[in-house]
Amino acid sequence: DAGVYADYNFVTGSAADAWPAKTGFVTGGREAHGVNGGNPQFANIADPLGTDGLPFTQDDGLVPAAASPLCGAGIKLGLATTYIGAYACAGGETFACATATVHCVPSERATIAACATIAVAGDVCWVQPGNYAEEVITVNGGSGDADANRIRYIANGHVTIKSFDFRDPYVTVKGFIIRGTGFTALVSARTGADYCKILDNKVGNWTDGSNVFGINFIPAGNYPNGTSANNCTISGNDVGNSTGHLLSLYGNTHTVENNDFHNNNKADYVRVFGSNHIIRRNIFRDASSSSSGNHPDFVQTFGSDIATENILIEENWLNNLVVGDVQFGQLNTHYGNPGYGPGDPLPDLLTNVKNWTFRRNVVVSVSNNGNYGIPGITLEH
């Protein structure tokens, strides 16, 4: 009598159907039929990968339509988003302007910066289509992780800004095209910007090859030392076409999932500092520089004054990381950048860089090996 019972749309043990109670099984957990069932209303079931041929990108035929029961009508299962499954739903959230918590740009506030100055916990800066030559810096923060307690900057359609700088906690930026030059990073997060959410944005420089990072968590001390924002979520973004690192993590306990990182030029796809990060179900693809000098790594770390340990990298897809001598990983315990040369003093080896797990990743084409000089490396599957 051991096993599971398919009760409508979920696998559960149902007391109502006389299923015997078992340790670890939910009993009496019936849902109204059809809450998450029926036609999922995928965008194009006949073309699951879409025109780019890549999984988990927003042109995929498996993206649910806005009216899908997988979207707002579905059960959220405790997630912060309003959809379930591997894909964000097509279409965006909609709001009514001129309400107590919604501030429309530019009809109510001429600029995003003007909205930032008045937004408080629970507010939305809803930005209408247009090219906003703004380097947006948060002024206030939210009071909790639920949307009703956050400050959210949400693009309604095609909205371009130059950069976004998180300086306060519980802030969301969603759906923007972020492209600019003349500063360190297109998206920055600093100490104090805990629980930031970077969702469904297109981040990259398509107009030139300037040395601008994609998403950069900025340490409080001299690079690479010091604290930064913690507990942030980076999900659903398209990050590419830059000669700076596409993602540079500091702080602790970030989740990076379902992003497309592509077309870097000489710098690394991911640099990791801090502990307890999860990097999963992302695409890392198409290295695009054969220039001499620095070579890109899929992932790199080295010693600093903060611990970099307990890192999980799982279920990612690495493809076409060949041009420019890309290494699968360059992980070292010594202090400072590993580019020391002959005649330089030997580096200080640190004990706070350790315990990384790589599992269930698909590696299609990477030009160079993994260079692992830290204890506690686990490679699975």
C-alpha positions, 0 to 999 in steps of 0.5 A: 500500500506504499506509493502516491496517489494522483489527486486531480492535478497534484500528487498527494495522499488524500484522506478523502479517498481513503488513502492511508496516512504515510510519513512524508505524504500530504493527506486531505490535500485536495484542491478544487478541480481545474485550479491548475489544470486544463489547457495550459495555453502555451504560446506555441506548443509546436515550436517549444524552443522558439526561433533562437533554438535555445531552451528557457528563453522568452521566445520559446513556445512553452511560455504560457500566455498571459491568460494561462492557468499557470499564470495569475489564476494559478496557485503560487505555491509560496513563490514571490512571482505570479506564475509556476513552472519554468517560464515567466508568463507572456505579457506583464503586470498591469496597474491603474495610474493615479492610485495611492500606491501606483505612480505612472511615469511620465504621466504622473512623475516626469522621470523615474528618478522623480518617482524614486524620491516619493516611492515608499513600501508597497508602491509601484513606479510603473514606467510607460514605453520610451527611452529614458536617459536616466541612471536610476538610483533608489532613494527608499526601500521596502519593508518586507519581501512580499510585493505588497511591502516592496518598492517595485520599478516595472516597465510597461513594454519597451522601456530603456534606461542607462543603469539601475543602482540598488542602494536600499532593501526590498526593491524590485526592477523588472522588465527594463532594457538597461544599456549605457556607458560611462560607469562600472555596471548596468545594474549595481547592488550595494551594501544595504540593498538586501533582498533585491530582485532583478527580474526579466530585464535585458542587460547589455551594451549593444552599441559599443564594446565599453568595459561595463559590467552587466550585473555587479554587486559592489563590495564595501571595501577595496576590491575584492574585499567587503560586504555587499547586498544579501539575499537577492534574486536574479531571474529571467534576465538576458545579460550579454554583449559586454567586455566587463564581467556579466555577473559579479556576486558579492554578499551572501545567499543570492539565487541566480536562475533562469537567466541567459548570459551570452556574448562576453568579450574577454571578461568572465561570465560569473565572478563569485565572492560571498557564501551560500549562493545558488546558480542554477538553470541558466544558459551560458553561451557564445563567447565572442572575443578572440583578443589577446590578454585576459581570457574569460572564465565560466566562473572564477573566484579567488581569496578575499577577506570574506568567506566564499564557500558553500556554492551550488552550481547546478542544472546550467547549460554551457554552450559554445564557450570556445572563442577566447580560450574560455576556462570552465572554472578558475577557483583559487584560494590565494589573495588577490587576482591570480595574474601574478607573474614571475618575480612576484611574491607567492600569494597568501593562501586562505582557508575561507574559499571552499566547498563548491558543488557542480552537479547536473550541468550540461557542458556542450563546448568549452575550450579549456579545463577547470582549474580548481585550487580550493578544497571541497570541490564536488563534481556530480553527474 
